[in-house]
């Protein structure tokens, strides 16, 4: 953060400048290939993080405290207070195993991947405890061909539509258990051991089902060196196959995970 004298000087310099004349537009077809955006649409798979966003029971909720606001002598800035695993976020292998890969060390190439979406939303609508099973993966392959190399496999349970009502998103029953879908640990192990996958992902708070007590999906996937993405949004807006996903993982040293901006190119 700049000192008050530096900030005031910057504002005085900005005030003296003439408005910038926009550069003439370059026709899209004349731009070099590296300047052209990817073809198709960009779908934001990231929830907006705010203090009401559902969080794991016992974790600190997200907070944002104003530090300064735009004025003649200051910039707009906030202080953020949050748990690493808040909102749409990444779980690094270090989340489950000491000495494993931390979030800052995830290979950049593994954060850009073919996106595979396996839809179990119809089952989840009637059975919140349903899990994405190995049979669902094999059915996807029967319809679309083998999983692409170095892909991210996401479970679409339709759960993102509940996020505006935290109680429905967490879906905690009278006995205090979350009743939410997730990956069957056997399916997570199948992906980690028998397919070329970089990550698994869910539209719930966890890649494990809410009733899981041993967190088998986490252990099978992250314990094998994959990472996970949780609390994705809008998976029903991307196709089952053919999209590319970019996971904007954070890079704080030694982190077990952190909030991420996740974009799909369709």
C-alpha positions in Angstrom: 0.0 0.0 0.0 1.4 3.4 -1.0 2.0 6.1 1.6 -0.3 9.1 1.7 2.2 11.4 0.0 2.8 9.0 -2.9 -1.0 8.4 -3.3 -1.7 12.2 -3.4 1.0 12.7 -5.9 -0.4 10.0 -8.2 -3.8 11.5 -8.1 -2.5 15.0 -9.0 -0.6 13.5 -12.0 -3.7 11.7 -13.2 -5.8 14.8 -12.9 -3.4 16.7 -15.2 -3.5 14.2 -18.0 -5.4 14.7 -21.2 -8.0 12.0 -21.9 -6.4 9.2 -23.9 -7.5 8.8 -27.5 -8.5 5.2 -28.1 -6.3 3.3 -30.6 -8.1 2.4 -33.8 -9.6 -1.0 -33.7 -7.8 -3.8 -35.5 -10.1 -6.1 -37.4 -10.2 -9.4 -35.6 -9.1 -11.4 -38.7 -5.9 -9.2 -39.0 -4.7 -9.8 -35.4 -1.9 -12.3 -34.9 -3.1 -15.7 -33.6 -1.7 -15.1 -30.1 -4.0 -12.0 -29.8 -7.2 -13.8 -30.8 -9.5 -15.1 -28.1 -10.4 -18.8 -28.1 -13.3 -19.6 -30.4 -16.7 -20.0 -28.8 -18.2 -18.8 -25.5 -16.6 -18.4 -22.1 -18.7 -19.8 -19.2 -17.8 -18.7 -15.7 -18.0 -21.7 -13.4 -17.2 -19.6 -10.3 -19.7 -18.6 -7.6 -19.5 -15.0 -6.4 -18.0 -15.2 -2.9 -19.8 -13.1 -0.2 -20.4 -13.4 3.6 -23.5 -15.5 3.1 -21.9 -18.1 0.9 -22.3 -21.6 2.4 -19.2 -22.8 4.2 -18.1 -26.1 5.8 -19.5 -26.3 9.3 -16.9 -24.9 11.7 -14.9 -23.0 9.1 -14.6 -19.2 9.2 -17.1 -17.5 6.9 -15.8 -15.1 4.3 -15.4 -11.5 5.5 -14.4 -8.3 3.6 -13.5 -5.2 5.6 -13.1 -1.8 3.8 -9.6 -0.4 4.3 -10.0 2.7 2.1 -12.3 4.1 -0.5 -11.6 6.1 -3.7 -11.2 9.7 -2.9 -8.9 12.7 -3.8 -6.2 11.2 -1.7 -6.7 7.4 -1.6 -7.5 4.2 -3.5 -10.2 1.6 -3.0 -8.9 -1.4 -1.0 -10.4 -4.1 1.2 -9.0 -6.6 3.7 -10.1 -10.2 3.1 -10.6 -12.7 5.9 -11.4 -16.2 4.8 -10.7 -19.9 5.1 -8.6 -21.4 2.3 -11.4 -23.6 1.2 -14.0 -20.9 0.7 -16.4 -20.5 -2.2 -15.4 -22.1 -5.5 -12.0 -23.4 -4.6 -9.1 -25.8 -5.2 -8.0 -28.6 -2.9 -4.3 -29.5 -3.4 -2.9 -32.9 -2.6 -1.4 -31.4 0.5 -4.9 -31.0 1.8 -5.0 -34.7 2.7 -1.3 -35.8 2.9 1.7 -34.2 4.7 4.5 -33.5 2.3 2.3 -33.7 -0.8 2.0 -31.1 -3.5 0.9 -27.7 -2.3 -1.4 -25.4 -4.3 1.4 -23.1 -5.4 3.2 -26.1 -6.9 0.5 -27.5 -9.1 1.9 -27.6 -12.6 0.5 -24.8 -14.8 -0.2 -27.3 -17.6 -2.5 -29.2 -15.3 -4.6 -26.1 -14.7 -5.7 -26.0 -18.3 -7.5 -29.2 -19.2 -10.2 -30.8 -21.3 -13.4 -30.6 -19.3 -15.6 -33.8 -18.8 -19.0 -33.2 -17.2 -20.9 -36.2 -15.9 -24.5 -35.4 -15.1 -26.2 -37.1 -12.1 -28.6 -34.2 -11.5 -31.8 -36.3 -12.1 -30.7 -38.8 -9.5 -29.6 -36.0 -7.0 -33.0 -34.3 -7.3 -34.7 -37.3 -5.7 -31.7 -38.8 -3.7 -29.4 -36.2 -2.2 -27.1 -39.0 -1.0 -26.4 -40.3 -4.6 -22.8 -40.7 -5.7 -21.1 -40.5 -9.0 -20.1 -44.1 -9.6 -17.7 -45.9 -11.9 -20.7 -47.0 -13.9 -21.4 -43.3 -14.6 -17.9 -42.9 -15.9 -18.2 -45.9 -18.2 -21.6 -44.7 -19.5 -20.0 -41.4 -20.3 -17.3 -43.1 -22.3 -19.8 -45.3 -24.1 -21.5 -42.1 -25.2 -18.5 -39.9 -25.9 -15.5 -42.1 -26.3 -12.5 -42.5 -23.9 -11.8 -39.8 -21.4 -9.4 -37.3 -23.0 -5.8 -37.3 -21.8 -5.1 -35.0 -18.8 -8.7 -34.1 -18.3 -10.7 -32.7 -15.4 -13.8 -34.8 -14.5 -16.6 -32.8 -13.0 -19.8 -34.0 -11.3 -22.9 -32.0 -12.2 -25.5 -32.8 -9.5 -27.5 -29.6 -10.1 -26.5 -28.5 -6.6 -25.2 -25.0 -7.7 -28.9 -23.9 -8.0 -29.2 -24.2 -4.3 -26.4 -21.8 -3.4 -28.7 -18.8 -2.9 -30.3 -20.7 0.0 -27.4 -21.8 2.2 -29.6 -24.1 4.2 -30.6 -26.0 1.1 -27.1 -26.1 -0.2 -25.7 -27.6 3.0 -28.8 -29.7 3.4 -28.1 -30.7 7.0 -30.6 -33.1 8.5 -32.0 -33.3 12.0 -29.0 -35.4 13.1 -26.5 -32.9 11.9 -25.4 -34.7 8.8 -25.0 -33.0 5.4 -27.0 -34.8 2.7 -25.2 -33.9 -0.5 -24.0 -35.9 -3.5 -20.4 -36.7 -4.2 -17.9 -39.1 -5.8 -18.0 -42.7 -4.8 -14.5 -43.4 -3.5 -14.2 -46.3 -5.8 -15.0 -44.0 -8.8 -12.4 -41.5 -7.6 -9.8 -44.4 -7.3 -10.8 -45.6 -10.8 -10.1 -42.2 -12.3 -6.8 -41.8 -10.4 -5.5 -45.3 -11.2 -7.0 -46.3 -14.5 -7.5 -43.0 -16.4 -5.3 -40.1 -17.3 -6.9 -37.4 -15.1 -5.5 -34.2 -13.5 -8.4 -33.4 -11.3 -11.9 -34.2 -10.1 -14.5 -31.5 -9.4 -18.0 -31.1 -7.9 -20.7 -28.5 -7.7 -21.1 -29.2 -3.9 -18.9 -28.2 -1.0 -17.0 -31.5 -1.2 -16.0 -34.1 -3.8 -17.1 -36.5 -1.1 -20.8 -37.1 -0.4 -22.1 -35.3 2.7 -22.6 -38.5 4.6 -18.9 -39.6 4.1 -17.0 -40.1 7.3 -13.7 -41.3 5.9 -13.5 -38.8 3.0 -12.6 -41.7 0.7 -12.9 -39.7 -2.5 -10.5 -37.0 -1.2 -8.0 -39.7 -0.2 -8.3 -41.6 -3.4 -7.9 -38.6 -5.7 -5.7 -36.2 -3.8 -3.7 -39.0 -2.2 -2.8 -40.1 -5.8 -1.5 -36.6 -6.7 -4.7 -35.2 -8.4 -6.2 -31.9 -7.3 -9.8 -31.2 -6.7 -12.1 -28.2 -7.4 -15.2 -27.8 -5.3 -18.4 -25.6 -5.4 -18.4 -25.1 -9.1 -21.2 -23.2 -10.7 -23.2 -23.5 -14.0 -21.9 -27.0 -15.0 -25.3 -27.4 -16.7 -24.3 -24.6 -19.1 -21.3 -26.6 -20.6 -21.5 -29.7 -22.7 -20.7 -33.2 -21.4 -17.6 -33.2 -23.7 -15.6 -30.8 -25.8 -15.0 -27.9 -23.5 -11.7 -26.6 -22.1 -11.4 -25.5 -18.5 -8.9 -23.1 -17.0 -8.5 -23.3 -13.2 -7.1 -20.0 -11.8 -5.6 -21.6 -8.7 -3.9 -19.3 -6.1 -0.2 -19.4 -5.4 0.3 -18.7 -1.7 3.4 -20.7 -0.6 2.6 -24.0 1.1 -1.1 -23.6 0.8 -3.5 -26.6 0.9 -5.8 -24.9 -1.5 -7.7 -21.7 -2.0 -10.4 -19.8 -3.9 -10.2 -20.0 -7.6 -11.7 -18.4 -10.7 -12.7 -21.3 -13.0 -13.5 -20.6 -16.7 -14.8 -23.0 -19.4 -14.3 -22.4 -23.1 -17.1 -23.9 -25.1 
